[in-house]
Amino acid sequence: QVQLKESGGGLVQAGGSLRLSCEASTSTFSTYTMAWYRQAPGKEREFVARITAAGPLLYYADPVKGRFAISRDNAKNTVYLQMNSLKPEDTAIYYCYRQGTPGSDFGSWGQGTQVTVSS
């Protein structure tokens, strides 16, 4: 299993910014599609952003479009989520995810990092 470790969460005022990091333990990081998900208490985990290996191609959930930016540094085995213009509704635990391959593996999840946006 690929181990993922998120960091960079914290408490920020509405309108502020945070940058989340996710470090992967694998030497084949550059071949993986990576994503960020988030989950607020009492809600289902939801997709936030995705970055593919090739290209890369970027995908964002509608609520974060124009505010968040996903990026990756393959030399550091790290994916980032730059979060700008934060809103209280962005408050959640943010999880890093390594996309799995059917018939190969089920992907990997990090333990999450808490982001709290105050109003």
Secondary structure, DSSP 8 states (H G I E B T S, - for coil): ---EEEE--EEEETT--EEEEEEE--TTGGGS-EEEEEE-TTS--EEEEEE-SSTT-EEE-GGGTTTEEEEEEGGGTEEEEEE-S--GGG-EEEEEEE---TTT---EE---EEEEEE-
